[in-house]
């Protein structure tokens, strides 16, 4: 099972990175609909598409307006956007208000379930509540022999409620917008610094960690000092757009 990183920054795109979007083409699953979702078109392998939104800040949902091109000449039987029920009206009222976007693409909304969802290959997807301004969710998928969790837009802490939900995950994908030293800004905005993310990965007993939602103002090849946390957790990789990993 391959996971594609289509967008790995937050807030706004830069020359190297689009905003939040991950895809499992074999399952027809997309996590978040940031600006990176335009890259999904060439990866579609299924006649259904399930888009799971962590929340509806624009860097995670504006790509829903790109779906006309994403789905162009694709014979889709169903496209479903899964999002917290209290967020659906805001998307319909604001993102797809007639003055902004007159005709909504052909997809349906489905409220996120509190119960695990069984996916097409028999794996199980669980939504994980996260602490973030306006509310957010992370996601975990469990297969018989492996697991993967996507945690973005929250302030990492070893005592955070979500840590128990990602225990013993094989692949942890976690946001890391700020380097160390920006803890007060991270708490204010609902984002994470590097050391707490490494501590969460260690506490959760994850096998490997990929960092996403990095600050778009830093376009250097290494926007975070991974060596500074090497004694806390390894291996850590800063995910890049177009990166593909085996789950």
MIZALUM-787630 format. One record per residue: residue number from 1; residue in one letter; chain; y, z, x of N, C-alpha, C in turn. Coordinates in Angstrom, 3 decimals. Atoms other than C-alpha are relative to their C-alpha. Layout:
// MIZALUM-787630
REC     i   aa   ch        n.Y        n.Z        n.X       ca.Y       ca.Z       ca.X        c.Y        c.Z        c.X
REC   NUM    a    A          Y          Z          X          Y          Z          X          Y          Z          X
...
***
This chain:
// MIZALUM-787630
REC     i   aa   ch        n.Y        n.Z        n.X       ca.Y       ca.Z       ca.X        c.Y        c.Z        c.X
REC     1    x    A     -1.192      0.000      0.854      0.000      0.000      0.000      1.238      0.000      0.887
REC     2    x    A     -1.194      0.125     -0.827      3.284     -1.125      1.543      1.240      0.473     -0.778
REC     3    x    A     -1.287     -0.437      0.532      6.648      0.537      0.940      1.102     -0.726      0.758
REC     4    x    A     -1.104      0.759     -0.590      9.767     -1.568      1.535      1.312      0.751     -0.196
REC     5    x    A     -1.334     -0.590      0.066     13.147     -0.046      2.356      1.007     -1.137     -0.198
REC     6    x    A     -0.942      1.081      0.321     15.658     -2.345      0.641      1.452      0.440      0.145
REC     7    x    A     -1.346     -0.539     -0.161     18.691     -0.065      0.888     -0.099      1.428      0.492
REC     8    x    A      0.231     -1.289     -0.644     19.015      2.976      3.155      1.264      0.807      0.255
REC     9    x    A     -1.214     -0.794     -0.145     22.619      4.132      2.984      0.434      0.523     -1.362
REC    10    x    A     -0.547     -0.538      1.230     24.647      6.009      0.406      1.472     -0.334     -0.136
REC    11    x    A     -1.415      0.170      0.351     28.045      5.685     -1.267      0.416     -1.467     -0.050
REC    12    x    A     -0.366      1.414      0.009     28.771      2.101     -0.204     -0.776     -0.724      1.096
REC    13    x    A      0.692      0.750     -1.046     27.101     -0.685      1.790      0.857     -0.133      1.250
REC    14    x    A     -0.728      0.389     -1.199     28.027     -1.478      5.361     -0.649     -1.261      0.563
REC    15    x    A      0.493      1.258     -0.548     27.217     -4.368      7.686     -1.507      0.010      0.263
REC    16    x    A      1.432     -0.097     -0.285     23.686     -3.077      8.353     -0.834      0.447     -1.200
REC    17    x    A      0.783     -0.671      1.033     22.682     -1.229      5.202      0.590     -0.206     -1.391
REC    18    x    A     -0.367     -0.030      1.409     22.745     -1.595      1.433     -0.292      1.403     -0.545
REC    19    x    A      0.224     -1.327      0.558     22.707      1.413     -0.891     -1.383      0.101     -0.638
REC    20    x    A      1.363     -0.482      0.221     19.620      3.183     -2.163     -0.907     -0.905     -0.820
REC    21    x    A      1.034      0.755      0.713     16.567      1.124     -3.085     -1.259     -0.066      0.852
REC    22    x    A      1.316      0.078     -0.624     12.863      1.370     -2.199     -0.924     -0.726     -0.958
REC    23    x    A      0.887      0.772      0.872     10.026     -0.790     -3.511     -1.446      0.075      0.468
REC    24    x    A      1.446      0.139     -0.185      6.252     -0.703     -3.850     -0.430     -1.244     -0.767
REC    25    x    A      0.247      1.245      0.736      5.611     -4.368     -4.732     -1.363     -0.068     -0.667
REC    26    x    A      1.344      0.086      0.566      1.877     -3.968     -5.327     -0.122      0.752     -1.321
REC    27    x    A     -0.011     -0.758      1.254      2.620     -1.460     -8.095      1.100     -0.453     -0.950
REC    28    x    A     -1.135      0.398      0.831      5.761     -3.155     -9.390      0.948      1.155     -0.251
REC    29    x    A     -0.838     -1.185      0.137      7.733      0.022     -8.766      1.179     -0.080      0.965
REC    30    x    A     -1.223     -0.091     -0.801     11.305      0.363     -7.529      0.579      1.392     -0.198
REC    31    x    A     -0.714     -1.272      0.070     12.992      3.662     -6.704      1.471     -0.253      0.292
REC    32    x    A     -1.454      0.162     -0.047     16.745      3.528     -7.332      0.423     -1.467      0.008
REC    33    x    A     -0.524      1.349      0.169     18.832      0.497     -8.113      1.382     -0.093      0.629
REC    34    x    A     -1.234      0.196     -0.732     21.510      0.546     -5.466      0.200     -1.473      0.324
REC    35    x    A     -0.311      1.401     -0.296     22.968     -2.621     -3.984     -1.159     -0.717      0.672
REC    36    x    A      1.140      0.619     -0.659     19.750     -3.199     -2.037     -0.997     -0.649     -0.932
REC    37    x    A      0.991      0.533      0.931     17.891     -4.176     -5.204     -0.013     -1.528     -0.032
REC    38    x    A      0.020      1.466      0.013     18.919     -7.822     -4.813     -1.124     -0.548      0.871
REC    39    x    A      1.083      0.426     -0.886     16.265     -8.012     -2.082     -1.372      0.065     -0.658
REC    40    x    A      1.296     -0.161      0.655     13.511     -7.166     -4.570     -0.562     -1.317     -0.512
REC    41    x    A      0.449      1.235      0.634     13.348    -10.696     -5.989     -1.138     -0.662      0.777
REC    42    x    A      1.009      0.692     -0.810     11.314    -12.133     -3.108     -1.268      0.827      0.200
REC    43    x    A      1.146     -0.881     -0.197      8.903     -9.182     -3.189     -0.808      0.224     -1.271
REC    44    x    A      0.681     -0.260      1.266      7.905     -9.177     -6.859     -1.392     -0.632     -0.003
REC    45    x    A      1.390      0.456      0.045      4.116     -9.439     -7.205     -0.641      0.215     -1.370
REC    46    x    A      0.580     -0.399      1.286      3.583     -8.158    -10.752      0.818     -0.584     -1.143
REC    47    x    A     -0.747      0.491      1.162      4.575     -9.200    -14.262      0.665      1.140     -0.764
REC    48    x    A     -0.762     -1.133      0.532      5.956     -5.734    -14.981      0.777      0.628      1.145
REC    49    x    A     -0.827     -0.661     -1.000      8.652     -3.801    -13.184      0.449      1.334     -0.584
REC    50    x    A     -0.439     -1.337      0.396      9.294     -0.062    -13.417      0.986      0.509      1.035
REC    51    x    A     -1.078     -0.452     -0.876     12.585      1.133    -11.949      0.262      1.471     -0.302
REC    52    x    A     -0.188     -1.439      0.167     12.782      4.893    -11.445      1.304      0.411      0.687
REC    53    x    A     -1.295     -0.406     -0.534     16.331      6.195    -11.005      0.014      1.494      0.295
REC    54    x    A     -0.158     -1.415     -0.314     16.940      9.469     -9.195      1.155      0.602     -0.791
REC    55    x    A     -1.168     -0.415      0.784     20.329      9.707    -10.941      0.871     -1.236     -0.168
REC    56    x    A     -0.777      1.193      0.345     23.156      7.447    -12.022      1.358     -0.069      0.694
REC    57    x    A     -1.176      0.302     -0.802     25.848      7.737     -9.390     -0.091     -1.470      0.411
REC    58    x    A     -0.016      1.460     -0.087     26.914      4.159     -8.763     -0.816     -0.559      1.166
REC    59    x    A      0.764      0.531     -1.130     25.263      3.798     -5.356     -1.503     -0.001     -0.257
REC    60    x    A      1.419     -0.024      0.369     21.938      4.369     -7.128     -0.314     -0.802     -1.262
REC    61    x    A      0.285      0.707      1.260     22.374      2.393    -10.358      0.751     -1.308     -0.184
REC    62    x    A     -0.804      1.205      0.224     24.926     -0.406     -9.923     -0.848     -1.263      0.078
REC    63    x    A      0.871      1.165     -0.129     22.085     -2.769     -8.993     -0.676     -0.409     -1.294
REC    64    x    A      0.513      0.435      1.301     20.941     -2.769    -12.615      0.760     -1.226     -0.496
REC    65    x    A     -0.782      1.167      0.404     23.728     -5.297    -13.106     -0.395     -1.248      0.788
REC    66    x    A      0.467      1.146     -0.789     22.016     -7.534    -10.503     -1.280     -0.604     -0.566
REC    67    x    A      1.348      0.369      0.426     18.836     -7.914    -12.559     -0.120     -1.437     -0.476
REC    68    x    A      0.097      1.415      0.379     19.701    -11.374    -13.877     -0.511     -0.841      1.176
REC    69    x    A      0.445      0.766     -1.164     19.276    -12.719    -10.349     -1.327      0.509      0.549
REC    70    x    A      1.273     -0.549     -0.482     16.455    -10.351     -9.346     -1.167     -0.592     -0.782
REC    71    x    A      1.080      0.468      0.874     14.401    -11.605    -12.308      0.031     -1.509     -0.238
REC    72    x    A     -0.155      1.433      0.215     15.501    -15.250    -12.115     -1.302     -0.745      0.313
REC    73    x    A      1.221      0.802     -0.092     12.509    -17.567    -12.680     -1.261      0.849      0.221
REC    74    x    A      1.171     -0.877     -0.056     10.150    -14.584    -12.771     -0.530      0.174     -1.429
REC    75    x    A      0.630     -0.116      1.317      7.690    -14.457    -15.668     -0.389      1.460     -0.228
REC    76    x    A      0.213     -1.428      0.158      8.062    -10.779    -16.504     -0.374      0.329     -1.440
REC    77    x    A      0.391     -0.473      1.322      6.258     -9.184    -19.422      0.810      1.222     -0.426
REC    78    x    A     -0.715     -1.233      0.330      8.221     -5.941    -19.197      0.785      0.475      1.212
REC    79    x    A     -0.799     -0.687     -1.022     11.025     -4.337    -17.215      0.508      1.297     -0.621
REC    80    x    A     -0.354     -1.304      0.548     11.562     -0.614    -17.769      0.767      0.805      1.037
REC    81    x    A     -0.781     -0.892     -0.853     14.214      1.676    -16.302     -0.261      1.432     -0.460
REC    82    x    A      0.320     -1.402      0.292     13.071      5.295    -16.145      1.106      0.874      0.580
REC    83    x    A     -1.118     -0.834     -0.435     15.889      7.830    -15.982      0.082      1.198     -0.929
REC    84    x    A     -0.158     -1.182      0.841     16.731     11.288    -17.280      0.655     -0.382     -1.325
REC    85    x    A     -0.421      0.427      1.332     17.279     11.025    -21.017      1.502      0.162     -0.221
REC    86    x    A     -1.423     -0.236      0.234     20.786     12.479    -20.927      0.903     -0.947      0.788
REC    87    x    A     -0.789      0.963     -0.775     21.880      9.707    -18.528      0.030     -1.392     -0.643
REC    88    x    A      0.133      1.349      0.562     20.902      6.723    -20.685      1.281     -0.436     -0.690
REC    89    x    A     -1.220      0.368      0.729     23.983      6.783    -22.895      1.132     -0.354      0.956
REC    90    x    A     -1.073      0.278     -0.967     26.287      6.876    -19.865     -0.149     -1.390      0.599
REC    91    x    A      0.213      1.343     -0.543     24.694      3.742    -18.389      0.391     -1.052     -1.034
REC    92    x    A     -0.283      0.987      1.039     24.898      1.889    -21.682      1.481     -0.053     -0.337
REC    93    x    A     -1.399     -0.069      0.433     28.412      3.055    -22.503      0.967     -0.444      1.086
REC    94    x    A     -0.955      0.244     -1.077     29.995      2.672    -19.096     -0.393     -1.188      0.887
REC    95    x    A      0.376      1.092     -0.900     28.059      0.441    -16.673     -0.093     -1.327     -0.747
REC    96    x    A      0.157      1.219      0.787     27.310     -2.051    -19.442      0.982     -0.067     -1.174
REC    97    x    A     -1.034      0.167      1.020     30.478     -1.651    -21.474      0.470     -1.457      0.022
REC    98    x    A     -0.293      1.437      0.108     31.608     -5.066    -22.694      1.094     -0.470      0.959
REC    99    x    A     -1.016      0.483     -0.941     34.801     -5.259    -20.594     -0.509     -0.083      1.445
REC   100    x    A      0.518      0.019     -1.371     32.786     -4.531    -17.435     -1.145     -0.982      0.183
REC   101    x    A      1.202      0.818     -0.138     29.522     -6.356    -18.094     -0.459     -0.381     -1.403
REC   102    x    A      0.133      0.314      1.432     29.327     -8.198    -21.430     -1.423     -0.043     -0.536
REC   103    x    A      1.357      0.166      0.523     25.565     -8.856    -21.698     -0.987      0.715      0.928
REC   104    x    A      0.952     -0.769     -0.793     22.955     -6.371    -20.512     -1.238     -0.836      0.312
REC   105    x    A      1.260      0.693     -0.314     19.946     -7.839    -18.650     -1.143      0.514     -0.875
REC   106    x    A      1.112     -0.293      0.900     16.613     -7.762    -20.433     -0.912      1.083      0.590
REC   107    x    A      0.856     -1.118     -0.371     15.209     -4.319    -19.721      0.153      1.095     -1.044
REC   108    x    A     -0.030     -1.142      0.921     14.422     -1.187    -21.713      0.094      1.291      0.799
REC   109    x    A     -0.044     -1.323     -0.593     15.130      2.439    -20.965     -1.178      0.836     -0.482
REC   110    x    A      1.005     -0.987      0.386     12.491      5.142    -20.964      0.372      1.323      0.647
REC   111    x    A     -0.350     -1.302     -0.593     13.345      8.840    -20.513     -1.075      0.477      0.968
REC   112    x    A      0.955     -0.593     -0.932     11.758     10.516    -17.529     -0.815      1.074     -0.709
REC   113    x    A      0.892     -0.974      0.618      8.786     12.600    -18.538     -0.121      1.242      0.872
REC   114    x    A      0.273     -1.237     -0.736      8.248     16.226    -17.579     -1.440      0.043      0.491
REC   115    x    A      1.415      0.033     -0.370      4.554     15.383    -17.283     -0.239     -1.136      0.994
REC   116    x    A      0.328      1.088     -0.927      3.003     13.299    -14.505     -0.333     -1.292     -0.733
REC   117    x    A      0.243      1.325      0.568      2.808      9.557    -15.213     -1.122     -0.665      0.791
REC   118    x    A      1.089      0.712     -0.665     -0.391      7.653    -14.456      0.407     -1.455      0.172
REC   119    x    A     -0.423      1.364     -0.311      0.410      4.366    -12.739     -1.179     -0.964     -0.094
REC   120    x    A      0.995      1.044      0.229     -1.479      1.080    -12.894     -1.218      0.081      0.883
REC   121    x    A      1.143     -0.101     -0.900     -3.699      1.831     -9.908     -0.696      1.353     -0.109
REC   122    x    A      0.602     -1.314      0.184     -4.593      5.285    -11.212      0.700      1.121      0.738
REC   123    x    A     -0.755     -1.042     -0.691     -2.133      7.123     -8.971      0.881      0.751     -0.995
REC   124    x    A     -0.772     -0.879      0.878      0.040      9.862    -10.395      1.414      0.179      0.541
REC   125    x    A     -1.405     -0.156     -0.380      3.859      9.929    -10.311      0.581      1.212     -0.704
REC   126    x    A     -0.617     -1.211      0.530      5.725     13.197    -10.785      1.489     -0.013      0.307
REC   127    x    A     -1.443     -0.139     -0.188      9.474     13.601    -11.309      0.314      1.445      0.388
REC   128    x    A     -0.306     -1.315     -0.566     10.987     16.526     -9.373      1.495      0.283     -0.190
REC   129    x    A     -1.424     -0.311      0.161     14.293     18.114    -10.510      0.640      0.385      1.332
REC   130    x    A     -0.752     -0.289     -1.211     16.892     18.285     -7.736      1.365      0.558     -0.357
REC   131    x    A     -1.334     -0.562      0.176     20.139     20.183     -7.363      1.021     -0.976      0.590
REC   132    x    A     -1.013      0.971     -0.422     22.965     17.612     -7.216      1.054     -0.071     -1.100
REC   133    x    A     -1.018      0.103      1.040     26.307     17.259     -9.016     -0.342     -1.084     -1.026
REC   134    x    A      0.380      0.933      1.052     25.522     15.628    -12.351     -1.491     -0.033     -0.274
REC   135    x    A      1.447     -0.042      0.192     21.785     16.262    -11.938     -0.701     -1.168      0.667
REC   136    x    A      0.773      1.057     -0.659     19.107     14.260    -10.117     -1.477      0.371     -0.004
REC   137    x    A      1.438     -0.201     -0.137     15.361     13.859     -9.655     -0.483     -0.672      1.279
REC   138    x    A      0.772      0.679     -1.015     13.087     13.099     -6.760     -1.317     -0.437     -0.614
REC   139    x    A      1.277      0.493      0.517      9.672     11.480     -7.119     -1.090      0.183      1.049
REC   140    x    A      1.179     -0.088     -0.856      6.212     12.042     -5.718     -1.118     -0.819     -0.619
REC   141    x    A      1.180      0.740      0.450      3.224      9.695     -5.964     -1.205      0.511      0.781
REC   142    x    A      1.246     -0.452     -0.605     -0.301     10.945     -5.303     -1.116     -0.990     -0.279
REC   143    x    A      1.224      0.781      0.057     -3.234      8.663     -4.565     -1.153      0.915      0.417
REC   144    x    A      1.113     -0.860     -0.411     -6.751     10.010     -3.896      0.029      0.381      1.476
REC   145    x    A      0.076     -0.248     -1.438     -6.287      9.742     -0.142      1.346      0.118      0.698
REC   146    x    A     -1.315     -0.122     -0.631     -2.513      9.909      0.453      1.056      0.312     -1.051
REC   147    x    A     -1.091     -0.333      0.911      0.844     10.850     -1.034      1.330     -0.349      0.648
REC   148    x    A     -1.333      0.384     -0.460      4.518      9.955     -0.764      1.036      0.651     -0.910
REC   149    x    A     -1.076     -0.596      0.789      7.696     11.728     -1.880      1.339     -0.587      0.425
REC   150    x    A     -1.345      0.544     -0.220     11.242     10.381     -2.221      0.995      1.030     -0.522
REC   151    x    A     -0.964     -1.046      0.345     13.960     13.060     -2.179      1.371     -0.432      0.509
REC   152    x    A     -1.336      0.413     -0.421     17.565     11.942     -2.167      1.064      0.684     -0.858
REC   153    x    A     -1.145     -0.602      0.670     20.966     13.337     -3.118     -0.285      1.431     -0.440
REC   154    x    A      0.114     -1.438      0.204     20.346     17.030     -2.742      0.289      0.674      1.332
REC   155    x    A     -0.272     -0.754     -1.217     21.157     19.755     -0.242     -1.288      0.657      0.470
REC   156    x    A      1.279     -0.495     -0.515     18.090     20.464      1.874      0.092      1.480      0.351
REC   157    x    A      0.130     -1.414     -0.348     17.003     24.087      2.190     -1.462      0.376     -0.175
REC   158    x    A      1.426     -0.317      0.063     13.589     25.578      2.849     -0.359      0.797     -1.250
REC   159    x    A      0.259     -0.768      1.213     13.975     27.829     -0.205      0.390     -0.741     -1.270
REC   160    x    A     -0.335      0.792      1.191     15.024     25.006     -2.552     -1.240     -0.176     -0.869
REC   161    x    A      1.123      0.084      0.935     12.873     24.672     -5.659     -0.888     -1.209      0.252
REC   162    x    A      0.787      1.235     -0.128     11.793     21.118     -4.854     -1.014      0.042      1.129
REC   163    x    A      0.875     -0.016     -1.177     10.067     22.093     -1.605     -1.453      0.238     -0.400
REC   164    x    A      1.378     -0.232      0.451      7.002     23.439     -3.418     -0.624     -1.262     -0.577
REC   165    x    A      0.513      1.219      0.641      6.688     20.114     -5.264     -0.372     -1.084      1.009
REC   166    x    A      0.334      1.014     -1.011      6.405     18.169     -1.996     -0.946      0.552      1.060
REC   167    x    A      0.923     -0.607     -0.956      3.915     20.465     -0.257     -1.124     -0.972      0.380
REC   168    x    A      1.122      0.770     -0.556      1.386     18.679      1.981      0.093     -1.494     -0.268
REC   169    x    A     -0.162      1.431      0.215      2.854     15.250      1.284     -0.185     -0.733      1.329
REC   170    x    A      0.220      0.758     -1.236      1.819     12.617      3.807      1.281     -0.651      0.506
REC   171    x    A     -1.232      0.701     -0.372      5.023     10.559      3.788      1.161      0.575     -0.788
REC   172    x    A     -1.196     -0.552      0.641      8.336     12.283      3.052      1.196     -0.872      0.347
REC   173    x    A     -1.227      0.773     -0.151     11.414     10.129      2.525      1.123      0.876     -0.532
REC   174    x    A     -1.002     -1.005      0.369     14.448     12.408      2.474      1.377     -0.470      0.429
REC   175    x    A     -1.369      0.347     -0.347     18.165     11.841      2.407      0.510      0.846      1.160
REC   176    x    A     -0.664     -0.755     -1.066     20.263     12.882      5.407      1.360     -0.643      0.248
REC   177    x    A     -1.310      0.645     -0.063     23.884     11.895      4.879      0.833      0.498      1.185
REC   178    x    A     -0.871     -0.605     -1.009     25.418     14.287      7.404     -0.772      0.441      1.243
REC   179    x    A      0.557     -0.662     -1.180     24.727     15.314     11.000      0.233      1.504     -0.113
REC   180    x    A     -0.263     -1.432     -0.027     24.620     19.012     11.798      1.484      0.252      0.276
REC   181    x    A     -1.414     -0.342     -0.150     28.010     20.718     11.674      0.824     -0.306     -1.232
REC   182    x    A     -0.701      0.359      1.225     28.926     19.357      8.266     -0.587      0.723     -1.216
REC   183    x    A      0.711     -0.715      1.060     27.121     21.992      6.210      0.868      0.280     -1.225
REC   184    x    A     -0.853     -0.302      1.157     30.101     22.927      4.028      0.255     -1.253     -0.829
REC   185    x    A     -0.200      1.261      0.736     30.741     19.284      3.122     -1.299     -0.426     -0.691
REC   186    x    A      1.289      0.328      0.615     27.024     18.764      2.463     -0.204      0.804     -1.276
REC   187    x    A      0.165     -0.847      1.184     26.948     21.706      0.057      0.951     -0.427     -1.109
REC   188    x    A     -1.000      0.413      0.990     30.131     20.536     -1.683     -0.414     -1.269     -0.725
REC   189    x    A      0.309      1.311      0.576     28.840     17.004     -2.254     -1.446     -0.147     -0.459
REC   190    x    A      1.398      0.087      0.398     25.170     17.776     -2.833     -0.821     -0.903      0.895
REC   191    x    A      0.736      0.796     -0.968     23.884     16.148      0.341     -0.536      0.891      1.112
REC   192    x    A      0.750     -0.769     -0.991     21.977     17.196      3.453      0.432     -0.277      1.427
REC   193    x    A     -0.156      0.133     -1.448     22.425     17.821      7.177     -1.375     -0.082      0.651
REC   194    x    A      1.248      0.339     -0.677     19.781     16.971      9.752     -0.958      1.179      0.171
REC   195    x    A      0.914     -1.112     -0.275     18.380     20.367     10.761     -0.676      0.528     -1.260
REC   196    x    A      0.690     -0.451      1.207     17.725     21.578      7.190     -1.039     -0.992     -0.520
REC   197    x    A      0.998      0.992      0.436     15.925     18.309      6.413     -1.261      0.127      0.847
REC   198    x    A      1.158     -0.183     -0.877     13.667     18.763      9.442     -0.749      1.281     -0.358
REC   199    x    A      0.627     -1.264      0.390     13.021     22.358      8.361     -0.766     -0.143     -1.304
REC   200    x    A      0.700      0.247      1.261     12.103     21.217      4.854     -1.306     -0.750      0.258
REC   201    x    A      1.214      0.770     -0.307      9.634     18.668      6.255     -1.062      0.894      0.615
REC   202    x    A      0.947     -0.916     -0.628      8.038     21.361      8.393     -0.568      0.997     -1.011
REC   203    x    A      0.431     -0.965      1.010      7.909     23.886      5.543     -0.947     -0.638     -1.002
REC   204    x    A      0.850      0.711      0.956      6.374     21.281      3.238     -1.304     -0.489      0.625
REC   205    x    A      1.187      0.467     -0.721      3.767     20.455      5.895     -0.199     -1.507     -0.172
REC   206    x    A      0.078      1.463      0.078      4.600     16.745      5.663     -0.574     -0.556      1.305
REC   207    x    A      0.550      0.643     -1.202      2.867     14.384      8.070      1.056     -0.780      0.770
REC   208    x    A     -1.048      0.784     -0.655      5.905     12.209      8.772      1.217     -0.036     -0.909
REC   209    x    A     -1.273     -0.069      0.706      9.560     11.996      7.762      0.820     -1.252      0.295
REC   210    x    A     -0.920      1.126     -0.114     11.803      9.004      7.093      1.334      0.406     -0.631
REC   211    x    A     -1.326     -0.379      0.471     15.544      9.568      6.714      0.699     -1.191     -0.634
REC   212    x    A     -0.743      1.039      0.715     17.557      7.567      4.178      1.334      0.580     -0.477
REC   213    x    A     -1.303     -0.419      0.538     20.969      7.721      2.477      0.876      0.551      1.119
REC   214    x    A     -0.818     -0.409     -1.143     22.628      7.998      5.886      1.437     -0.466     -0.222
REC   215    x    A     -1.430      0.263      0.177     26.404      7.887      6.201      0.348     -1.447      0.368
REC   216    x    A     -0.311      1.401     -0.303     27.652      4.266      5.956      1.132     -0.179      0.999
REC   217    x    A     -1.093      0.129     -0.966     30.650      5.014      8.189     -0.511     -0.094      1.435
REC   218    x    A      0.594      0.084     -1.330     28.323      5.306     11.186     -0.976     -1.172      0.019
REC   219    x    A      0.830      1.204     -0.041     26.924      1.839     11.875     -0.755     -0.132      1.322
REC   220    x    A      0.719      0.049     -1.270     25.374      2.730     15.233     -1.501     -0.053     -0.250
REC   221    x    A      1.453      0.073      0.176     21.640      2.132     15.787     -0.641      1.368     -0.231
REC   222    x    A      0.563     -1.341      0.128     21.059      5.908     15.937      1.078      0.932     -0.562
REC   223    x    A     -1.087     -0.793      0.573     23.451      7.621     13.482     -0.252      1.502     -0.017
REC   224    x    A      0.317     -1.424     -0.025     21.655     10.981     13.818     -0.748      0.326      1.286
REC   225    x    A      0.607     -0.418     -1.264     20.538     12.913     16.894     -1.376      0.610     -0.266
REC   226    x    A      1.342     -0.474      0.331     16.791     13.165     16.267     -0.569      0.911      1.083
REC   227    x    A      0.508     -0.835     -1.092     16.142     14.723     19.660      0.344      1.471     -0.220
REC   228    x    A     -0.447     -1.383      0.211     18.054     17.831     18.558     -0.925      0.780     -0.931
REC   229    x    A      0.904     -0.696      0.933     15.390     18.604     15.923     -1.469     -0.262      0.337
REC   230    x    A      1.375      0.368     -0.353     12.286     17.433     17.787     -0.924      1.209      0.069
REC   231    x    A      0.840     -1.194     -0.044     11.056     21.022     18.207     -0.292      0.545     -1.391
REC   232    x    A      0.211     -0.461      1.374     11.337     21.586     14.452     -1.023     -0.857     -0.722
REC   233    x    A      0.913      0.906      0.695      9.494     18.496     13.229     -0.023     -1.359      0.683
REC   234    x    A      0.206      1.397     -0.395      8.076     15.182     14.414     -1.232     -0.514     -0.738
REC   235    x    A     -0.958      1.051     -0.358      7.684     12.323     13.802      1.066     -0.201     -1.085
REC   236    x    A     -1.115      0.326      0.893     11.082     11.502     12.276      0.485     -1.400      0.343
REC   237    x    A     -0.519      1.352     -0.164     12.303      7.948     11.753      1.204     -0.176     -0.899
REC   238    x    A     -1.128      0.392      0.838     15.704      6.816     10.546     -0.328     -1.365     -0.592
REC   239    x    A      0.386      1.252      0.649     14.775      4.159      8.008      1.135     -1.020      0.092
REC   240    x    A     -0.952      1.103     -0.050     16.489      0.782      8.251     -0.317     -0.991     -1.117
REC   241    x    A      0.215      1.048      0.991     16.963     -1.952      5.681     -0.992     -1.027      0.555
REC   242    x    A      1.064      0.965     -0.319     14.028     -4.422      5.678     -1.208      0.651      0.665
REC   243    x    A      1.171     -0.673     -0.579     11.714     -1.801      7.219     -1.123      0.057     -1.033
REC   244    x    A      1.182     -0.112      0.853      8.187     -1.836      5.781     -0.975      0.957      0.657
REC   245    x    A      0.975     -0.932     -0.543      5.702      0.994      6.196     -1.263     -0.016     -0.872
REC   246    x    A      1.256     -0.136      0.715      2.090      1.510      5.200     -0.109      1.427     -0.505
REC   247    x    A      0.128     -1.344      0.579      1.640      4.430      2.806     -1.432      0.500      0.218
***
